[in-house]
Every structure is written in structure tokens, then in C-alpha cells.
Amino acid sequence: MHADLLFTGGPVLTPEGPTATAVAVTGDRVTAVGHDEVHALAGPRTEVIDLAGRLLLPGFQDAHVHPVPAGLELARCDLSGLRTAEESVAAVRAYAEARPEREWILGGGWSMEAFAGGTPVKELLDAVVPDRPVYLPNRDHHGAWVNSRALELAGIDRDTPDPADGRIERDASGAPSGTLQEGAMQLVGRLAPAATAADRLAALLGAQRHLHALGITAWQDALVGDFLGMDDPAEAYLAAARDGSLTARVVGALWWDRERGAEQIPELVEKRAALTGGRFGAGTVKLMLDGVAENGTAAMLDPYLDACGCATRNRGKSFIDPRRLPEYVTALDALGFQCHFHALGDRAVRDALDAVEAARTANGPRDTRPHLAHLQVVHPADVPRFAQLGATANIQPLWAAHEPQLDELTIPFLGAERAGWQYPFGSLLRSGARLAAGSDWPVSSPDPLQGIHVAVNRVEPGGDAPVFLPEQRLSLMAALTAYTAGSAYVNHLDDTGRVAAGALADLVVLDRDPFAGPPEGIADARVAHTYVGGARVYSAQEA
């Protein structure tokens, strides 16, 4: 049979490296990988793509991403990318003035480093939107900025206690200052109008277009369910899967309600059956074990430090009782669920690994492929346990570089020793751990090439800061493998993540060969074409 597509004239990234120069695709699968001999599969109707020295590689897969909230955020008051309080306030003012009919001002994406202590105050919003409630989650969605009207509607005042899983930031008098952390977000978030089904579907399809343009052919949605007012994307995925508009391959991670226990497991089993169809499946459960280091809610083995470098009483928060976690994970594993852990602090990482170990002991080896996401602080004693337990390290490489949120809001409160345990990509890989990679978009850019740049350089693209923990750098091949084969593994998409005969033709053509240039130039690369199952879903020439 003649091939439908023939890629030739450039390096092809195989599991062994950039070792081939030609690839044939027939239908939705790769049928040959090699060199000049593959040209014999060309026929009169074969589309020949001249790589002209550009790299062909497997489609990128994002192992931890939130496309629907990201798409909704882009369509609302989008504060992402703004660096100062003045810029953020001006953007809120412009958005509100242009939409006088909106009862609420919604959006988000602000950076903590733009505000003193990472906690903006309500007075900044009151000055530009005094008469309507404003609710704006920050870029990591672990805190929200609100105005006085929103606090009033929620009945939050100096006498309102902090919820068990959150904190109301307060001024010197004890009055709410305008930032709500973690579970306290929901005190206002639950009052905000929900997006419509049409809004969510449009957000999904808009996000999909953006992800395809970045070479992403599959992903794991890290939150399918209801959490802190975020919109449940489940129906949007089902609608897109039914009508064929879902061109990506997607795994949904069902939200574990941290206010409940094992009694929710039968509901998760029902959801798994109901939310499977086409290119969408939901065989994963997301367990959020802790918060984030910047606001002191990441769960730590030892206390955070204060501004003077002295130990505090704060060790962060465990959102799921660590004494019950092994029971939950063992039960989920026995039912064939994959467990996807949010684990930033070293205590959360250890709790997750302990739970995986309990499941392995009780159930024996099972192909459930648990993975731990974020891994900001990992105690050195726990690094080798990933390989020992078969737990994948799901890394977000963009965070592993010096920038204000790390340097000003995190490192001083960890201390020198723990600061050196952050994002230990190199140590994990050397210990035998499997790496997967993702972005946590809209927390940070979903561009895999930017993430790969930081994984290799440990410096932000275009940055001139010192290299952050240089011993934790990855090779270009290792970083690319994490974003392709590694993420394909955790997504149970075993026919993807590699360019090999018989694999699905989920492929990306870059505009250059990053192996041929200096590592400092990796982030300059762009995607030229993206294919899913042999069908082109993005071309820079048509964008």
C-alpha cells in the first residue's frame, strides 16, 4: 500500500534519538520509519512533506492541565502575564468599564509577586469597581482577590472563622483584607455565576486550538468535577467527543472530594463509566493532598520559616487525612483507577508515596500507573522510592527557575537546605524514576518548548538569572521524552508517544532542529505542523 503521508529530508526523533530521516503514515498509523528506503512507499496520491532539516517528533502530551478554566479565563478579565499591581488594576478597570452589564467581574491569572507579600488588598479593586462583586483567582488558583462588595455578599467579616482547608487574609485590625486562600476561596466563589454549557464547550475548543498550535496532541485534565467554584468540564468533553470536535486524546482525572471519604468511591466508578466515549476517558482520580509553598499551605515535614529565618508553627495543610489516604488509594487501585496526586511539599510527597506503597502491598503489582504532580520539595530519602514503587514523577518544568515568586515568596521561608531539594528532576531521573511532564495551564504557559527549555537550562527563556540548581538539569532528549513517551505512559496511551512503525501518527514538525542549536535557543523553536492520527490539526502556514 502507498503511504498517505511521507515525511522526509530531516531528523526524526525515535526512542533512540534523532536517528531516522523518513517516516511513512498510512491511515492513522505510522507504517515505516527509516531513511531513503521509506521513499518507496510514496504513490501518486501521497502527500510528501519536506522537513528541510526540521525535526519530526511524537506529539507532545501535557500530563497535568486545565484547558476549560484556561479557556474561560482567556475570555474573561485575563490578568496573566501582567507584572505589577498597577497593570493588574488598570486591566480590571478597563474590563469592567467595557462591560457595564456584567453583574460580576470574573477572570484571574494575577501573579503573586505583583503584590506585597503576594496578597493584594480589596481597596485596589474598590477604587475601580466599587459597586459590583469582583472575584479573581491568582495564576495558580490557590488564592483569590476580591473586593469589598464580594466580601459583603458572602457575609465575610472580622468574625468569620477560617475554613478548615483555607485562610482569610486579614489586616492589622483583623478585618478581611481582600485575599482568600485555598478553601476560603469558595466562600465567594460559590456565589459567582457559573459558565453556561455553551461557554464551557467554547472554552474547551478554544483551548484545544491553542494546545494543538503548541504541538500538544493529548493531555490529562487534572480536575474533572466541582472544586472551589471552577467549572466542571465533563459535559463539554462528552459533547465534543460525541460530535467529533474533540480532536485531541484526553484523560480526565475525576476530582476526589476532600470533604468526604471512601463513601464517594461508588460514585467515581459510575462517573468513569458515564464519562467515557470517543477520544475522552475518565479512568483517573485526582487527589489534592496539599496547597502551594508561596502561601504556606504546601504540606512540609518541618515548619516554614518566618521572615527572620526562625521556625514557625506552620507545616502547611494536608487536605486529605494522611491516616486514611492509604485506605483510599488501595481501594481505588483495586478498582483499576489511576491515582493522580497533587503533592508540592515534602510531607505531601511522602504521604502519596506511602499510600502507593500500601496499595502495592495490598493489591500486588497492577498497571494503574500512579503519578505525583508538582514535586516542588522532595526529601532526598524519598527520591529513590519513585522507581521502587513504579510511581511516575509528573514535573512542571517551567517552575524550576529563579523568578520572583520563587525567590521572594518561597526560598526565604524554606531555608537553604530545603531550597536545594526543589524540583529534583535530575536526581529523580538518575534514580530510575520515569518522568512525565505538564504545564498546569492556566497556572503557567502550556508551551512544551518553554518547559523543555527550563528543564534543560534551569533558567527562564530569555532570562539572565543564575542557573537554579544546575545539577538538576535534564538533557534535551530526557526532557523531550518526558513530554512525549513519559506523559503517554501516564495517560495509558501506549500507541502514542513515539515515532515507530505501528504507533498512532500523533506527530509534530518543529520549525528547526533543537538538537542542532545551543540549549539556550530551545524556547525559540516553534511548531510548524501538528497531526493527530495522521490528520493535520494545526499548520503555522494556515494560522
Secondary structure in CASP SS format (residue, H / E / C, confidence):
PFRMAT SS
TARGET T0000
AUTHOR 0000-0000-0000
METHOD secondary structure of the structure
MODEL  1
M C 1.00
H C 1.00
A C 1.00
D C 1.00
L E 1.00
L E 1.00
F E 1.00
T E 1.00
G E 1.00
G E 1.00
P E 1.00
V E 1.00
L E 1.00
T E 1.00
P C 1.00
E C 1.00
G E 1.00
P E 1.00
T E 1.00
A E 1.00
T E 1.00
A E 1.00
V E 1.00
A E 1.00
V E 1.00
T E 1.00
G C 1.00
D C 1.00
R E 1.00
V E 1.00
T E 1.00
A E 1.00
V E 1.00
G E 1.00
H C 1.00
D H 1.00
E H 1.00
V H 1.00
H H 1.00
A H 1.00
L H 1.00
A C 1.00
G C 1.00
P C 1.00
R C 1.00
T C 1.00
E E 1.00
V E 1.00
I E 1.00
D E 1.00
L C 1.00
A C 1.00
G C 1.00
R C 1.00
L C 1.00
L E 1.00
L E 1.00
P E 1.00
G C 1.00
F E 1.00
Q E 1.00
D E 1.00
A E 1.00
H E 1.00
V E 1.00
H C 1.00
P H 1.00
V H 1.00
P H 1.00
A H 1.00
G H 1.00
L H 1.00
E H 1.00
L H 1.00
A H 1.00
R C 1.00
C E 1.00
D E 1.00
L C 1.00
S C 1.00
G C 1.00
L C 1.00
R C 1.00
T C 1.00
A H 1.00
E H 1.00
E H 1.00
S H 1.00
V H 1.00
A H 1.00
A H 1.00
V H 1.00
R H 1.00
A H 1.00
Y H 1.00
A H 1.00
E H 1.00
A H 1.00
R C 1.00
P C 1.00
E C 1.00
R C 1.00
E C 1.00
W C 1.00
I E 1.00
L E 1.00
G E 1.00
G E 1.00
G C 1.00
W E 1.00
S C 1.00
M H 1.00
E H 1.00
A H 1.00
F C 1.00
A H 1.00
G H 1.00
G H 1.00
T C 1.00
P C 1.00
V C 1.00
K H 1.00
E H 1.00
L H 1.00
L H 1.00
D H 1.00
A C 1.00
V C 1.00
V C 1.00
P C 1.00
D C 1.00
R C 1.00
P C 1.00
V E 1.00
Y E 1.00
L E 1.00
P E 1.00
N E 1.00
R C 1.00
D C 1.00
H C 1.00
H C 1.00
G E 1.00
A E 1.00
W E 1.00
V E 1.00
N C 1.00
S H 1.00
R H 1.00
A H 1.00
L H 1.00
E H 1.00
L H 1.00
A H 1.00
G C 1.00
I C 1.00
D C 1.00
R C 1.00
D C 1.00
T C 1.00
P C 1.00
D C 1.00
P C 1.00
A C 1.00
D C 1.00
G E 1.00
R E 1.00
I E 1.00
E E 1.00
R E 1.00
D C 1.00
A C 1.00
S C 1.00
G C 1.00
A C 1.00
P E 1.00
S E 1.00
G E 1.00
T E 1.00
L E 1.00
Q E 1.00
E E 1.00
G H 1.00
A H 1.00
M H 1.00
Q H 1.00
L H 1.00
V H 1.00
G H 1.00
R C 1.00
L C 1.00
A C 1.00
P C 1.00
A C 1.00
A C 1.00
T C 1.00
A H 1.00
A H 1.00
D H 1.00
R H 1.00
L H 1.00
A H 1.00
A H 1.00
L H 1.00
L H 1.00
G H 1.00
A H 1.00
Q H 1.00
R H 1.00
H H 1.00
L H 1.00
H H 1.00
A H 1.00
L C 1.00
G C 1.00
I E 1.00
T E 1.00
A E 1.00
W E 1.00
Q E 1.00
D E 1.00
A E 1.00
L E 1.00
V E 1.00
G C 1.00
D C 1.00
F E 1.00
L C 1.00
G C 1.00
M E 1.00
D C 1.00
D C 1.00
P C 1.00
A H 1.00
E H 1.00
A H 1.00
Y H 1.00
L H 1.00
A H 1.00
A H 1.00
A H 1.00
R H 1.00
D H 1.00
G C 1.00
S C 1.00
L C 1.00
T C 1.00
A C 1.00
R E 1.00
V E 1.00
V E 1.00
G E 1.00
A E 1.00
L E 1.00
W E 1.00
W C 1.00
D C 1.00
R C 1.00
E C 1.00
R C 1.00
G C 1.00
A H 1.00
E H 1.00
Q H 1.00
I H 1.00
P H 1.00
E H 1.00
L H 1.00
V H 1.00
E H 1.00
K H 1.00
R H 1.00
A H 1.00
A H 1.00
L C 1.00
T C 1.00
G E 1.00
G C 1.00
R C 1.00
F E 1.00
G E 1.00
A E 1.00
G E 1.00
T E 1.00
V E 1.00
K E 1.00
L E 1.00
M E 1.00
L C 1.00
D C 1.00
G C 1.00
V C 1.00
A H 1.00
E H 1.00
N H 1.00
G C 1.00
T C 1.00
A C 1.00
A C 1.00
M C 1.00
L C 1.00
D C 1.00
P C 1.00
Y C 1.00
L E 1.00
D C 1.00
A C 1.00
C C 1.00
G C 1.00
C C 1.00
A E 1.00
T C 1.00
R C 1.00
N C 1.00
R C 1.00
G C 1.00
K C 1.00
S C 1.00
F C 1.00
I C 1.00
D C 1.00
P C 1.00
R C 1.00
R C 1.00
L H 1.00
P H 1.00
E H 1.00
Y H 1.00
V H 1.00
T H 1.00
A H 1.00
L H 1.00
D H 1.00
A H 1.00
L C 1.00
G C 1.00
F C 1.00
Q E 1.00
C E 1.00
H E 1.00
F E 1.00
H E 1.00
A E 1.00
L C 1.00
G C 1.00
D H 1.00
R H 1.00
A H 1.00
V H 1.00
R H 1.00
D H 1.00
A H 1.00
L H 1.00
D H 1.00
A H 1.00
V H 1.00
E H 1.00
A H 1.00
A H 1.00
R H 1.00
T H 1.00
A H 1.00
N H 1.00
G C 1.00
P C 1.00
R C 1.00
D C 1.00
T C 1.00
R C 1.00
P C 1.00
H E 1.00
L E 1.00
A E 1.00
H E 1.00
L C 1.00
Q C 1.00
V E 1.00
V C 1.00
H C 1.00
P H 1.00
A H 1.00
D H 1.00
V C 1.00
P C 1.00
R H 1.00
F H 1.00
A H 1.00
Q H 1.00
L H 1.00
G C 1.00
A C 1.00
T E 1.00
A E 1.00
N E 1.00
I E 1.00
Q C 1.00
P H 1.00
L H 1.00
W H 1.00
A C 1.00
A C 1.00
H C 1.00
E C 1.00
P H 1.00
Q H 1.00
L H 1.00
D H 1.00
E H 1.00
L H 1.00
T C 1.00
I H 1.00
P H 1.00
F H 1.00
L H 1.00
G C 1.00
A H 1.00
E H 1.00
R H 1.00
A H 1.00
G C 1.00
W C 1.00
Q E 1.00
Y C 1.00
P C 1.00
F H 1.00
G H 1.00
S H 1.00
L H 1.00
L H 1.00
R H 1.00
S C 1.00
G C 1.00
A C 1.00
R C 1.00
L E 1.00
A E 1.00
A E 1.00
G C 1.00
S C 1.00
D C 1.00
W C 1.00
P C 1.00
V C 1.00
S C 1.00
S C 1.00
P C 1.00
D C 1.00
P H 1.00
L H 1.00
Q H 1.00
G H 1.00
I H 1.00
H H 1.00
V H 1.00
A H 1.00
V H 1.00
N H 1.00
R C 1.00
V C 1.00
E C 1.00
P C 1.00
G C 1.00
G C 1.00
D C 1.00
A C 1.00
P C 1.00
V C 1.00
F C 1.00
L C 1.00
P H 1.00
E H 1.00
Q H 1.00
R C 1.00
L C 1.00
S C 1.00
L H 1.00
M H 1.00
A H 1.00
A H 1.00
L H 1.00
T H 1.00
A H 1.00
Y H 1.00
T H 1.00
A H 1.00
G H 1.00
S H 1.00
A H 1.00
Y H 1.00
V H 1.00
N C 1.00
H C 1.00
L C 1.00
D C 1.00
D C 1.00
T C 1.00
G C 1.00
R C 1.00
V C 1.00
A C 1.00
A C 1.00
G C 1.00
A C 1.00
L E 1.00
A C 1.00
D C 1.00
L E 1.00
V E 1.00
V E 1.00
L E 1.00
D C 1.00
R C 1.00
D C 1.00
P H 1.00
F H 1.00
A H 1.00
G C 1.00
P C 1.00
P H 1.00
E H 1.00
G H 1.00
I H 1.00
A H 1.00
D H 1.00
A C 1.00
R C 1.00
V E 1.00
A E 1.00
H E 1.00
T E 1.00
Y E 1.00
V E 1.00
G C 1.00
G C 1.00
A E 1.00
R E 1.00
V E 1.00
Y E 1.00
S E 1.00
A C 1.00
Q C 1.00
E C 1.00
A C 1.00
END
